[in-house]
């Protein structure tokens, strides 16, 4: 069985490569956790580990959403008007 870290890293890598989204990985992990708990019982260690993987994937998704930076009004303005004096950047 893979460790939690390996599963989460594989899901993040797949998300970055475009082969599978993080949301798809979460849904697959939920299905896997449910089947693991059905097979081994809800009090088993494997069941707890499976749900921990789901929690880690959900936390990673939340972290990625927070990491997406919101544009300021100035950044939006400069995208539309790159020649404006406020948007010029000089190397010193």
N, C-alpha and C positions, 0 to 999 in steps of 0.2 A: 504494500500500500504506500502511496506517495505521501510525503509530509505535507502539512498545510502550506508551508512556504512554497514548495514545488508546484502545487496545484494553482496557487494564486499567481505565481510568476508565469506559469504556462498560459493562464487566462489573460494576463496583462499583455504578454508577448503576442498572443493571437489577436488581441484587440488592436495592438499597434500595427501588426502586419495586415490587418483588414480581413483575416480569415474568419474570425468569429468576434462578435461584439461581447463586451463585458456582460451585458444584459442576458445574452444567450448562455454564457457560461454560468451565470447565476441561476437561470432556470434549469439548466442541466444539473447543477449542484443540488438544487432543491429536490429534483426528481431522484437523484442518487441518494440523498439523505433519507428521503421517504422510504425508498426500497431497502436501504441498509437497516433502517429502524424496523421495518416489517420483518426482515430476515432475522435480525439479531436481537430484537426486543428494544423497547424505548429506553431501557436502563443500561444498555450495553455501552462499552467504551467506544466501539465503532460508530454507534449512533451519535454520540456526543461529538466525536471528531468530525463526522460528516456535516453536522449542523454548524460546527465551528468554522469549517471551510466556507459554508454559505455566508456566515457573518463576516469573515475576512474579505470575501469578494464584494459584499455589499459595502463594507467600509472603504475598500479601494475605489469603488465607483463613486461614492460620496466624496472621497478625497480628490478624485480627478475632476469632479464637477466644481468643487471649490477652487481648484487650481486654475480653472479657466478664468482668466482675468477679464473683468468688465472694462470696457473702454470708457475713458473719461470724455467729457464733451469736447475738450481740446483735441484729443486723439481722433474723434469722429470728424471734427471740423478739418483737421489736417489731412485726413484721408480724402476728403472732398476737395480741399484747396491746398495742395502741397506747396504751391508757390507763395502762399501767404507769409508775411514776415514773422508771424508768431510760430510758424512751423519750420522755419529754417534752422538747421542744426550745424553748428560750426565746430570743427576740431581745433583745439587750442594747442 
